Amino acid sequence: MKPWIAAALGAFVSTGALADYLDKPPLFHCDAAASRLQVWFEPQDAPAGVTGTELRVPPSGATGRLTSAGSAYRAPGKTRVQRCGHLRLRVRAAFLNVNPEGELGVFEFPAIELFDGPRRLLARTGLAICDLPPSRWEGVGPCPADYAVAVDATAATRDAPARVRLVRAHNAEDGLTVAREVEER
């Protein structure tokens, strides 16, 4: 396990559910002919019979300002664009605290945006299980509304509108269970 992952785990009350997402990168599958893009972490969210490819996430950037321990404060890093038929997926690193030594500062995760041509299908969404209470997870937006653990999107055609299916997961307020919900758009 990577050292920053072990440190991040100590900041959470939850059981092993969050650890499952911290220790592995998201996978994606592109069917360019159908303009269908799928991103997931768990095998249960993977398309049947499909093997995914690791979704590469550029690291966060650094500001010129240093913490008292000499580490650089974080800044948004580069954005990577993944094309899939008519779909365009923008990926970049997201974080909860610009100070890597502060509360939840070691935790970094992918954030995505999804477009069908010029039309935005999905606003900035963190690819992670978020933790309740949500105040700690406002880095991307409210938990669980702006977080997902799986995305399945198809571009619009002459016969059908664009479709986006999100699987959201968050640690329940009891800190012991993971709540999952599916949203279709």
N, C-alpha and C positions, 0 to 999 in steps of 0.2 A: 504494500500500500504506500502511496506517495506520502511524504511527511506532511504536506499541507492538508491532505485529506484527513489524516489522523488528528491533526489539530482542530480541523473544522468539526469533526464528529464530537469532540469534547464540548462544543458549544451548544449541542442540541440535547433535549430531553428525550427525544423519540427513540424508538427501538431501532433495529437494523434497517428499516425501510429506506431512510434517507441515504444510508451508506451504500445501498444498492445503486443509487443514481450517481453518487460522487465518484465511485471507483471505476466507472466505465464511460466511454464517450457515446454520444447518440449515434445511431446508425441511420442511413437513408437509402432509399431505393428510388430510382428515376425510370419511368416508362415514358421516354421522350415522345414516342409516336402517339401516345394517348394524353400527353401533357398531364401526367399524374405523378405527384411527388409524395413520398411517405417518409416520415422521420419518427423514430421510436427508440426507447431504451430497453424495454422488457420484451422477451419472446412472446408473451401473451398479446402484445400490441402489434407484432410484426405481421405483415401480410402472409397468408398461407403460401408455403413453398418458396418464399423469397429470402434470399440471403442479402443482408444489407452491407453497405460500405461505410467505413468510419467517416463521420462528418467532421472535417477538419475545422477547428475554431481558432481564428487568430488570437494571440494573447492580448491581454489588456496593455495599454501603453503606460507610460510613467511621466509624471510632471517633473519639473526641476526642483520642486520643494521636497525636503527630506523630513522624515519623522525624527523624533528625539533619538531613536536607536539607529538612525542613518539609512533607513529604507525609504525608497521613493514612494510618494503618494501615487495612487493609480489614476489613470485618465482613460477615456475610451480609446481602444486600439483601432486597428484597421478593420474594415468590413470586407468579408469575402463574399463573392456572389457565385451562387451555384445555379446554373440554368438547367431547365428540364422542359423541353418543348416550349410552350408559350409561358410557362411559369418561371419566375425568378425568385430565388430564395437568398435573402441577405442574412449573413451570419456574423456575429461579433461577440466578444466576451462581455459579460455583464458581472457586476459585483454588488455587494450590499454595503460596503464601506470602502471609501477611497483610501483609508488608512489600513494597510495590510496587517498591522499589528493591533488594530482596534477590534471591538466586538464584531464577530463574524467577518472580520477583515480577510481571512484566508480563503473564504468561500468564493469561488469564481465559477460561473456556469455560462452556457451558450444562451444568447438571445437571438431570436429570428424575426424577420419580417417577410411576408410573402406577397408577391405581385403577380397578376395575370395581365401581361402587357403593362399599360400605365396604371391599371386599377389595383389598389391595395386590397388584398383579400384578408390579410391578417396583420394587425398592428404589432408593434414590438411585443414579443411574448418570450418569457424566460422558459428555457427547457430544463425544468427541475421540479422536484416535489417541493412545494413551499411549506412553511411551518406556521402554524397558528400559535400565538396571536400574530396577526398580520403586520403589526407595526414594524417588525424587524425585516419584513420582506417588501418594503416599498421601493427597493432599488429599481425594479422594472415597473411595478405597479402593484395594485392590491392583490393579495393572496385570497383565493385561488384564481381570481378572474383573469389575471395576466400571466398565468403560468400554465404549462402543459407538459405531459410526458410522452405524448404521441400526437402527430399531425398527419392527416391524410387529405390531400387537396388535388382537385382536378380542375383544369382551366375550362372556361366557358366554351361552348361550341354553338353552332347555329341552332341546334336542337335543344340544348340544355344550358342552364346558367352554371357558373362556377360553383363548386362545392368544396366546403372545408369541414372536416370532422376533427374535433379536438378531444383528447382524453386528458382530463385534469386530475391531479392527485395532490392531496395535502395531508399533513399530519393532523389528525383530529385534535380537538382541544384537550382531550384526556392525555395526549402525548404518547399514547400506546398503540393507536390504530391509524391506518391510512385510509382516508376516504377517497373514492374514485368516482368521477362523473364524466359522462360523455355529452358533448355539445355538437350539434349539427348546424351548419350555417348554409 
